[in-house]
Amino acid sequence: MSNYLQKFQDAAKAALRYRALRGYALDRPCDVYELISQKGPDLQFVDIPSLEGMYLDEGRVRRICVCGRRPAGRQRFTAGHELGHCILGHGTVIDAEGELGEASLNTPEEQAADIFARYLLMPPRAVQRGFRCRGFDPTRPSPLDVYIVSAWLGVGYSTLVNHMALTLKVLEPSLRQSLLKTSVKQIKQLAASVTTTSDVWILDPLWEGCTVHTQIGDVIRGLSSHPNAGDILVKQGHDSWSCRSVGEGLFAVKSGSAVRVCVSRREYIGFYRYRYLPE
């Protein structure tokens, strides 16, 4: 077995073991923010555009920093990547803008942290369940299928496409290229019942017990007809709710399952523990 393959397998096993020890089944999404906040380092969203993420390990101070100016799915993957540096014992690491992703992982530590994040957030059983339990074919998904599952897993659209093609080997190269050419903006328009450029969350029974990490302006579909929206959600159209103010609450999807909806300011900067508190 090559050294690279051994490191790949070790990082993947470490991720699966870590999420299982924290109570996340291998066929369910893993809430990386809550995972870090439980017993991990401090989690902070920073206003440093040149930074993708950072793991700081300086004696008694351990902190994961994520750029607050990135898309939501990218932020969560970065958080998983930096957690990988922590769990795998890499010490302080600074990842500059654009340094994460298949084309730029030029050190064994970065490769291992990336593999850790992939298997933490997108383990094979969770990917398969996310498609098949919704009636989607994981070998020939539509762009909307991928978008719905990527939101459920808490990652970006292209991140899931690349993982399924390059890591899990369930997508043909031609289909991968076709999916990546599809505009995410167009997919959002298809997913929403109203015009929006923000993220769209299509909730269903598989979301039971999960947390939806949204921002002001995001659109949620699939809630029961009259959710107790309080101050954080407002009806925007048929089967559409807009996130209008910072806060959190427990809501029911149409199946009756309960989900926790958390709304933050757009491009929130600060520590995670304050993310959903009003000013």
Phi, psi and omega in degrees: 000132181291158180298321180297314181298321178296317179295323176301309183294321180297317181292319179296316179296321179298319180294313181296320179293318183296314181293324179294318179297335180266009173090016179258114178298152185286351177250020181234160174294157176244121179280095188296327179295313179292325178300314180293320185290336182296300184219013183266194177292170170299146178243123184228136175261125189242156180259068179231091185303333181280356183252134172273310179191170181204141169246121181254121179229091183233083179066247183275355180255119173233126185211139171255126178247136179231136178294123182283358182262003182268162174302153188302314180296323179293322178298317182292322177294319177299318178300318177294322179296314180291326174297324176300316176303320181294307185293326182274001173073038184275349183077189182299129180222135176245123179251111181285167181306133177081002183273351178262145181125163189302326188279348189231015181272088191258009175230153178302324180294318180292320178299315181295317180296323179292318177297319177303312182297320180299313183280338174291315186266333186226056178297151185308318183293324179291320178298312180299315181295321181301326178273307190292323180288348174259003180081016178265148175268113183293344179272341179218059182281155171277163175304321180293322176303311182297319181298316181297315182289322179297321177295319179297320180281343179084033179229170177284160181302306183293329178299317179291318179303311181295322179296316181293326182275315189267331182258308184275342177060040178254353177246135174291149180305321181294321179290322176303312180297320179296316180294321182290335178283343181286132181288126177297327177300318178293322179296319179298320178297322178291322183287329183270152173268002178224164179286128180202152171249359180275176178293148179240129183246114179259104186269146180210181183303334180293344179280357183307129178080000181267167174249133177260109181271099185249173174234160176305131181101343178294156180248134178242131175239153176100001176285160176298160189303324184229067179292151176283079191288339181060227183259352190266339180238150176223139180294131184242341181179185179298120178062024180229135178233137180256138177281117190247342181207159184291137178156188179209156181194166180257127184228165180250136171276175186300331179285349183099351179293150182262138174228149176261124179252124178243132182241126177247168170297155177292136181052051182302136175239127180144186180283148183300324184296344178254002190301324186250018176264136176300163179304000000 
